[in-house]
Amino acid sequence: MLQRLLSFCRRVFRGGSEPSTGQPEDERRVWVRHPSSAETVVQPISNGASTRLSARVRNVSRGGANLTVNQRFKEGEMISIELPGASTERTASVLACIVHVGPAGPEHWSLGCTFSEELSDEDLGAFGARRERPATPENRAWKRFNCKVRVTALPVSGTERTTFPAEVVNISASGIGLQVARNVEMGALLSLRLEGAGGQSREVLACVVHVIVAGGEWLLGCNFIHELSEADLKALL
């Protein structure tokens, strides 16, 4: 079960190279880790859980982080990590998969996590770290395009089955940025109907991996479960 879940996480988390869960040296070779003492909040993503836990960041990279928490988790679980610097008007969270769990003192555990998508310069800086590129360029980045694609979204996880409109911020072969007027939980699986300006339409599954709440609107970063082909992307643009 754990291996199947981790495999699913790796298919969904296509924002960067896949770190090795069993060989830490591979991860260090891909992502530069920076020490951090930032405080943050984590929330389990399972069955609509609303538990919010305080966590301390021990180190962070653009692809993942090591956290200390006072609740034990299991490898393969997904959590929402609130980025430092949040305010009552604006919060930002990123989805992460726990790939390593170890003891960190009495009633505390260390969590090694991979982010669902690479942190931006601003996000990484919030942890007190400076983003650095690896010596070997990655080939997984996809160019994002602004477009006039119309989107209708339907939740396929949870109990709600009501469609709602969404405005496209940008789109790439691997994911889409959406602006919506309703709350959408981190980790939600959405069925998206994409309609291009020329009348072409596609239906794709996407996982919400990044959420920003600002001014009564929700900005969603979503990863497609299956990347769009070049022909599909051109047809929509």
N, C-alpha and C positions, 0 to 999 in steps of 0.2 A: 504493500500500500504506500509506504513512504517513498519508495523509488518511483512509483507511478506519479505521485504528487509532485515530487521534485522535477520529474520529466515534464509535467504539465507547466510548472513554474518556468522552466527554462524555455518552453515553447512560447509562453505568454510574454516573458520578460526579454524582449528583443532589442531593448534600447542600447545595449553594449555587449561586449564579449562575455561569454559565460565563464564565471570563475570556477575553479576546481573546488569541490566540496571536500575532497580528501587530501589534497596536496596544497597547503597554504602557500608554498613557494611559487606556485603558478599564479596565484592571485596577486602576489606582490609584484610579479614581473609585469602584469598588465596594468594595475592601478597603484598609484603612489598614495600611501596612507599617511595621514597627518594626525598628530596627537590632538586631543580636544578634551575640554572639561565642560562642554555645554550641557545644559539641562534641557530635556525635552519630554514629550508625552507620547506614549505608545498605546495603541488600541487593538485588541485582537479582531481579526476579520473572520468571524464564523458565526453563523446563525443569528446575525443581527446583534451581536454582543455590543454593549455600550460601555463596558468597563474601560476607564482611562487610568493608566498607570504612569507614575513618574519614572523617568529613566535618566541615567547619566551616560553621555557619549564618551567613550574611552579613546577611540580614534575613528577617522572617517576618510573615505576616498570618494571620488566621483561615482564609483560603482557600488559602494557598500559602507557599512559602519559596524562597529562593535559597541554594544550597549551593555550596561549593567542595570538589572531590574530586580525587584523583590518578589517576583512571581515566576514560577518555573514554566517554561514553554517546551514544546517538542520540535524537533527538526522537521521541516516541511510546512510548519504553520506560517500563515501570512498575517502580517500586522501592518497597521497604519502608523507611520512615524511623522509627528508634527515637526515641521522645520522651525528652528529657533527664530525668535524675532516676531512671533505672531502677536496680533493685537485683537481687540474686541471687534474691530471693523474688518480685519483681513486675516485669514489664516490660510496656511498652505500645508498640505500633507502629501507624503509619497508612500506608495505601497512597497512593501519589502517582504522577501521570503527568508525565513530563518534557516540557515544551513549548518549552524553549529551551536551547541549548547554545552556550557561547562560551569563548574562551581566558581563563585567569586566571593567567597566568604560566607559567614552564617546567614542563611535565609536569603542569599543573593545569588543571581546567576548571570553569567556572561553570554550574550547572544551575538553570534556572527551573522550578519544579514546582508543580502544582496538587494539593491534597489531595483525596482521594476524598470526604471529609466535613468539615464545618466544625469547627475545633478548639474545644474547650470552654474556659471561663475558666481552669481548672486547667492544661490542656495548653498553652495559649498562655503562661501565666505561667511554665511550666517553661523556656521559651526566653528569659525575662527581659523579656517584653512584656506589656502590658495590653490586653485586648480592647476594641475600640471598635466600635459599630454605625455603619454608613454613614448619611448624612443621609436618604437615601431608603430606606424600609423595603423588605425583600425579600419576595416573595410565594411563595417556594419552600419555606418551612418547613412541615413536616407535624406535626401533633400526634401524640405517641406515647401508646399506651394499654397499660396492664397488662391481661393477659388470661390465660385458661386454655386457650389453643390448644395442642394436642399436635402435635409436629413430628417427622417422620422425615426425615433428610438422606441424600442420596446424592451423593458426589463425581462430577462429570462431566468434570473436568479431571484430568490425571495418569493414573496406571496403576491406581489403586485403584478398585474398584467395589463397595464394601461399605456397606450402609446402617447408620446409627447414630442413636440417639435424641438429642433436644436439648430443653432446657427453655427456654421463651420468657421473656425478661426484659421485653420490650416490643415493640410492633408499630405501624407506621404504614402509610400507603398506599405509601410509597416504600421502606421497609426494615424490618428486624427485628433485634432483639438476642437472641442465643442464648447459653446456657450449656451447655458440653459437657464430657465427661470424657476427651477425647482431643485430640491436637494437630491443628490445622487450619491450613494455611499461608495466609499473606496472599496475596490474589489468587485463591484457589481459587474455582471455580465450583461451586455446589451446586444440586441439584434438591431442593426442599423440598416435602414433602407436609404441608399444614396442615389440621388437623381441629379444628373448633370444638366448643364444648360441646354445641351442638344437633345434632351429627352432620354438619354441612356440611363439605365438604373441598375444597381447592384445591391444585393443583400449580403451583409457580412456580420460576423460576430466580433465583438470587441470587449476588452476588459478595461475597466476604469482603473488607471494606475496612478493618477495624480489629480488632486483636487485643490482648487483655490476658491475660497469664498470671499467675495468682495462686493459691497454695495447691494446686497440682496440678489446677486447673481452668482452662478456657479460656473467656473471654468474647468473643464474636464480634459485631462490628457488620457487618451485611450490607445491601447495597442491592439491591432487586429490579431485574431487567433491564427488566421492564414493571410500572409502578405498578398497585397494586390499584385496582379501581373502588370507588366509595363503597358500592355494593351488596355487593361481595365482602367488604369490610372489616366492614360491619355484620353480614353473615352469620357471620363468624368470631367476632366479639365477642359 
